[in-house]
Amino acid sequence: MEFMRPHILMATVATAMLLSCGPSVPAHVTPDPALLTLVPADTVMLVGARLDHLRETDFYRKHIASAAPAPLERFIDQTGIDPHADIREVLAAYNGKDTLLMSRGKFSPSGLKPRRKQEGAKRTPYKGYTLIGDKSRAVVFMNATTAVAA
C-alpha cells in the first residue's frame, strides 16, 4: 500500500477541517413555492434573497437601512413600493439573455398599481393582467402579494 506524501495529506486534512467549520445550511431554505411556479423553463441561473431575514442582520442595519442609494430612492418615488418594508422575498431567473425578477411582499391592494406613475410607462392588458411599463421593461402585479418584472 502506498502512502500519501505528508504535504498532500496535511492539505487534505486542513481542507476537510475548514469545510466542516462553516455554518450548516438549514434544510428549510427554499424559495417561496408561489414564485417557483413562475420560473421559466429555460432558466439557467436562479438567485434569491429573503429580505425579511436580511433586514434582521447587523450588516443590513449598519450599511443598508441607514442610507438608501439614489437608484433605490428613485424606485421608491416612481413605484410607491419601499423594498425596506414592502418586499419579503425576491427571486431572479436568468436564461442567458434576459432576467425575470419575481417578488413577494405587500403591494397596493387597491388596483394593484404603483402610487406614482413612471414617466413613459403605459398600462397594457395581457391575459387578464395589467402590464405597467414600456417596450423594454414592465411590471405586473399578479395579486396583492406577488409582482413580476422583466
Backbone torsions as a table, in degrees:
resi	resn	phi	psi	omega
1	MET	NA	133.7	-177.9
2	GLU	-94.4	135.6	-180.0
3	PHE	-94.5	151.5	176.7
4	MET	-70.1	152.8	174.0
5	ARG	-67.3	146.1	-176.4
6	PRO	-55.8	-40.7	-177.1
7	HIS	-71.3	-31.5	176.8
8	ILE	-71.3	-41.5	177.9
9	LEU	-62.5	-43.9	179.8
10	MET	-63.9	-41.1	179.1
11	ALA	-65.0	-39.6	179.3
12	THR	-65.9	-45.1	178.9
13	VAL	-64.5	-43.1	179.8
14	ALA	-62.8	-42.1	178.2
15	THR	-63.2	-45.3	178.8
16	ALA	-61.4	-40.0	179.5
17	MET	-66.3	-42.9	179.7
18	LEU	-64.5	-41.4	179.4
19	LEU	-65.7	-33.7	-179.3
20	SER	-78.6	-13.5	-178.7
21	CYS	-85.9	-12.0	-178.2
22	GLY	-71.8	163.4	179.1
23	PRO	-67.2	143.5	178.4
24	SER	-78.7	147.3	179.9
25	VAL	-90.8	121.4	179.7
26	PRO	-62.0	144.9	-178.5
27	ALA	-68.7	-19.5	-175.6
28	HIS	-89.4	9.4	179.5
29	VAL	-83.1	95.8	178.0
30	THR	-140.7	150.6	177.3
31	PRO	-64.9	157.4	177.0
32	ASP	-57.2	127.2	-178.9
33	PRO	-57.5	-31.9	178.5
34	ALA	-65.1	-34.5	177.6
35	LEU	-75.4	-36.9	-179.9
36	LEU	-60.4	-31.5	179.1
37	THR	-69.3	-16.5	-179.3
38	LEU	-93.5	-7.6	-177.4
39	VAL	-68.7	123.9	179.5
40	PRO	-64.0	151.2	-177.7
41	ALA	-65.2	-26.7	-177.1
42	ASP	-89.7	14.4	-179.6
43	THR	-65.1	131.5	176.4
44	VAL	-109.8	-17.5	178.0
45	MET	-144.3	134.7	-179.4
46	LEU	-127.8	125.5	-178.7
47	VAL	-132.3	135.5	-179.5
48	GLY	-143.4	166.4	177.8
49	ALA	-149.6	137.8	172.7
50	ARG	-92.3	95.8	-176.2
51	LEU	-65.4	-29.7	177.6
52	ASP	-63.9	-34.4	176.7
53	HIS	-78.1	-37.7	179.6
54	LEU	-61.8	-38.9	-179.5
55	ARG	-62.7	-18.4	-179.8
56	GLU	-85.6	-4.3	-176.3
57	THR	-87.3	154.6	176.5
58	ASP	-62.1	-40.2	-179.9
59	PHE	-57.0	-46.2	-179.8
60	TYR	-62.2	-47.5	-178.1
61	ARG	-62.5	-38.9	-176.7
62	LYS	-78.5	-39.3	-168.5
63	HIS	-113.2	-22.4	-174.3
64	ILE	-110.0	-47.8	-175.5
65	ALA	-65.2	-30.1	-174.3
66	SER	-74.0	-32.8	-177.4
67	ALA	-145.9	111.3	178.3
68	ALA	-81.2	136.1	178.3
69	PRO	-67.3	157.8	-176.8
70	ALA	-54.4	-43.8	179.3
71	PRO	-61.2	-36.0	178.3
72	LEU	-67.7	-40.3	177.1
73	GLU	-61.8	-40.9	177.0
74	ARG	-63.5	-42.1	178.4
75	PHE	-59.6	-46.2	179.6
76	ILE	-62.0	-43.2	-179.1
77	ASP	-65.0	-41.1	-176.7
78	GLN	-76.0	-35.4	-173.0
79	THR	-104.9	-24.6	-174.0
80	GLY	80.0	5.0	179.1
81	ILE	-101.0	124.9	178.8
82	ASP	-104.2	105.6	-179.2
83	PRO	-57.4	-25.6	178.9
84	HIS	-63.6	-31.4	-175.2
85	ALA	-120.9	-32.1	-170.2
86	ASP	-91.4	-23.2	-174.9
87	ILE	-105.8	125.4	-178.8
88	ARG	-92.6	-40.1	-176.3
89	GLU	-148.2	143.5	174.1
90	VAL	-126.1	148.2	178.6
91	LEU	-141.8	124.9	-179.9
92	ALA	-112.8	130.6	177.6
93	ALA	-114.1	131.8	-178.4
94	TYR	-124.7	133.0	-178.4
95	ASN	-108.4	14.0	-178.6
96	GLY	98.3	-13.2	-178.9
97	LYS	-134.9	-47.9	-176.4
98	ASP	-121.1	154.7	178.2
99	THR	-117.4	136.4	175.3
100	LEU	-114.5	124.6	-179.0
101	LEU	-108.3	121.3	-179.3
102	MET	-115.4	142.7	179.9
103	SER	-144.0	151.2	175.1
104	ARG	-120.4	140.3	-179.5
105	GLY	178.0	-147.9	176.6
106	LYS	-124.1	113.1	-178.1
107	PHE	-112.1	169.7	-176.0
108	SER	-54.8	114.5	180.0
109	PRO	-73.0	-19.4	-178.3
110	SER	-92.5	92.3	177.9
111	GLY	87.4	-6.0	178.8
112	LEU	47.3	52.7	179.7
113	LYS	-133.5	155.6	178.1
114	PRO	-62.9	152.6	179.4
115	ARG	-72.6	-30.3	178.6
116	ARG	-119.4	155.4	-177.1
117	LYS	-97.0	129.2	176.2
118	GLN	-76.0	136.8	-178.2
119	GLU	-59.8	128.1	179.2
120	GLY	84.6	-6.2	-179.3
121	ALA	-77.0	138.5	178.4
122	LYS	-122.5	153.6	176.2
123	ARG	-96.4	120.7	-177.5
124	THR	-125.5	120.9	177.5
125	PRO	-72.7	139.5	178.7
126	TYR	-153.0	114.2	176.5
127	LYS	48.3	45.7	177.0
128	GLY	85.7	-1.1	178.0
129	TYR	-116.5	164.7	175.5
130	THR	-115.5	116.8	175.8
131	LEU	-85.6	135.1	178.3
132	ILE	-118.9	115.7	-179.6
133	GLY	160.4	-151.9	178.2
134	ASP	-130.0	-165.9	-176.4
135	LYS	-68.0	-23.9	-176.6
136	SER	-94.8	-25.3	179.9
137	ARG	-156.1	149.2	-179.3
138	ALA	-156.4	161.2	175.7
139	VAL	-127.6	147.3	174.4
140	VAL	-130.5	131.2	175.6
141	PHE	-95.5	104.1	-174.8
142	MET	-71.9	-33.4	175.2
143	ASN	-162.6	-171.4	-175.5
144	ALA	-68.7	-9.5	-178.2
145	THR	-124.6	-2.5	-175.4
146	THR	-130.8	127.3	176.2
147	ALA	-130.5	145.8	179.9
148	VAL	-132.0	133.3	179.2
149	ALA	-131.1	145.4	177.3
150	ALA	-149.4	NA	NA
